[in-house]
Amino acid sequence: MALFSKKMAAQTEVDFSRLPRHIAIIMDGNGRWAKKRGLPRTAGHAAGAETFRTIATYCKDIGLDYLTVYAFSSENWKRPEEEVGAIMGLLKKYLLEAIAQMERDRVKMEFFGDLSPLTPELRELCERTREISRHYEGCQVNICLNYGGRDELVRAARAFAQDCIDGKADPNHLTVDRFGGYLYSQGVPDPDLVIRTSGELRLSNFLLWQAAYSEFYITDVLWPDFSKEELHRAIAAYQSRDRRFGGV
């Protein structure tokens, strides 16, 4: 695998000694991938799930600290019932396989979003995955599930307001760092690089607070076709940029 990585790095000029610490991905294009092949949208989601497995494992292998993926937004419930059911079925399959293989793969997993609308079985699988993950060090994969950036901010504001009512917080002492502690991503550094597949040019309610100073990489590649080589192109583009965070 090391030789393969070096070969691809030479093609895309990736410096593996200075990877971004945190990459976030909007995994878009599953439906269009299936339509191009005359397949049902559910087939696109199945192919996308395999791509996620490949990319998540590879991020761990190259030493990335954090990977955050947009798996299911709070708006995705509006999709046809059959499609939502298929996505939830794939999630169950993935979690069962992940739990069985976690001791081997040793990838930490966390979930960002409101899990309460999920079935009790899926919520229990998410919690089991979290509990096992607490024993591991290294790459942490954050799965945004029933997640929306605006909803996250509203929930954080409500939690802070409640702490003020309870005398646990002072609104005059609210800072950016303090507010960040009320988000799903508390304790996780903001993404350095946000990748969006399928060529769409929008955030789609993804990590609105956390992506304030992220670098963006947009590719026309549909998510099921996203490869290690395309990830390298994104990282190489990131490494070519001068990040000033509002300074000179």
N, C-alpha and C positions, 0 to 999 in steps of 0.2 A: 504493500500500500504506500510505503514511503517513496519508492521509485515512481509510482504512478503520480503521486502528489507533486514530486519535483518536476516531472515532465509537464504537467498541466501548469505548474507555477511559472515555468519558463515561457510558456505560450501566453500567459496572462500577466506576467510580472508581479506575482503576489509575493510579498515579504511575510513569511509565516512567523517571523519574530515580532511583528507588530500588527497583529490582527486586531480588528475592533473587539472591544470587550463584550459587546452586546449587539446582536443582530436581530431585527424584527422583520417578519415577512407577512405580507398580505397575500395569501395563497389563492389567487383568483384565476378563473378560466376553466374550471372542471367541466361546467356545462357546455361551453363552446368546444372544448376538446372532444367531448362525446358527440356533439352534433356534427362536427366535421367528419366523423367516422360512421355516422348513421346509427349511433348507439343511444340508449336512454341516458338521461342525465345521471342516473344512479351509477352507471358504469364509469362516468367521469370522476365521481366522488371516490369510487373504489380505487381508481388509478391514482388519484391525488393523494389518497391515504398511504399508498405504497411509496410515492415520492417523498412524502413527509417523513416516513420511517427512514428512508435512505439518507435524506439531508440531515435529519436530527442525529443519526448515528455518525455521520461524517463530521458534523460540527464538533461532536465530542472527541472524535479521533484527532482532529487538528488542534484541539486545545482551546476552543471557544468557551468563554465563561457562561454566557447566557444566550439562549435562542428563544424568542417569543413569536408564536404563530397565531394568526387570526383563524380559528377553526370554525366558529359559529357565532354570528353576531346576534344581538338582541332583535334585529330586524328580520333575521332569516326565518323566524317562525311564520312569516307571511307566505313562504313558499308552499307549493302543493304538499299535502299531508304525506303522500307517498315518498316524496323526496326527503322531507324532514325525518320520516321514519327510517329511511335508508341511511341517512347521515348518523342518526343515533345508533343504529345497528352497527355501523362501522366503528363508531366510538367504543361501543361495548366490546367488540372484537379486539380492537387495538389495546384497550385497557387490560383485558384478560391476558392477552399475549405479553404485554409489557410487564404485568405483575409476575408472570411465569418466568420471564427472562431478566428481570431487574438485577438479580444477583450476578448474572453474567455481564450484562451491559453497564450496570452501575451509572445510569443516567438519572439525575434528579428530575422530578416532575412536579410542577405546581399548576394551579388553575386560577385564572383571572376571570371573574364574572360572577353573576348571580346563578348559583347552581340549584336554587330552590325549585324551579319549574321542571327539572329533570326527574326521571323516575327514581324511586327509592333505590333501585338496584344500581343505576348509574351513579347516583350520589355516593353510595357505599363504595363502589369501585374507585371513584375519585379519591375518597378519603383513605382507602387502603393504599393507593398509590402514593399519596402524600406521606403517609406514615412510614412506609418502607423507604421513601426517598430521604427522609431525615437522617438516615444513617450513612449517606454517601457524600463524598466530596467531588468537586469537579463540575462539569457542564450541567447547568440547570435549564430544562426546557419548560417554558411557561406556555400553557395552552389557553388561549382566550376563548371561553366557552359561554354562550349566552352573555356576551360582552358587548358593551357600547361605551365609547369614551364619554359622551355626555352623561349617561346614566352613572358612570363611575364618579364623575365630578359632583353630581347632585348627591349621591350617597355619601361621599366624603364630606360635603358641606353640611349635610344633616347630622353626621356623626360628630363633627366638630361643634356644631350648634348645641347638640345634646350635652357634650362635655362642658360647654360653657354654662348651660343651665344647671348642670350637676356640680358646678364649681371645680371641675377638673381642668379647665382651660380658661384662658383670658383672651378675648378677641383682640385686645391691644397688643398682644404678644405673638400673634399669628405671623409666621414666616413661611417662605416657600418650602423650606426643608420640613417644617412642622406639618404643613398641609400635606406634603408628600407621604407622611406617615399614615394618612387616612385612606390612601389609595390601595387598590388591590396589589399594586406593585411595590408596596412598602419594603424597603431593604434591598431592592433591586436597582442597579444603576440605570439611568435612562439609556435607550438604544442609541448607539453611535451611528448605525446604518439601518435604514428602513428600505426594504426591497418590496416592490409591487410587481407581480407578474400580470400578463395579459394586456399590457399597454395602457391600462386605465390611469388617468392622471388625477387621482383624488385619494384622500385618506380614508374615506368611508367610515368615519366615526371610530377610528383605530388609534389608541394611545394619544389622544389629543393633548394631554398635559405632558406626557413623557417625551413626545417627539418634537418639542419646541426647538431644539437645536440639532436634531438628527440630520444626517446626510441622506439623500434619497437616491435610489437607483430604480429606474423603471425599465422593464424589459417587455417586449411583445411576446415572449415565450409564454405559453399557457402552462399553468402550474403542473399538470401531469408530465409535461416534457422538461421541466426544470431539472437541470443536471448539476453535478459537481463542477463541471466546466463553467456553467453559467454563474454559479455561486462565486467561482474564482474571478470571473469578469466583474461581478459586483464589488468584491473586496478590492480588486485592483483599482477600480474607479474610485472607491472610497479613499484608498491610500494615496491617490494622485491629488487629492484636494487639500486645501489649506483651511483648517478649521479655526476660526477666529472668535467664535462665540460673542459676536457683537463688538469685538475690539478691532485694533488695527493690525 
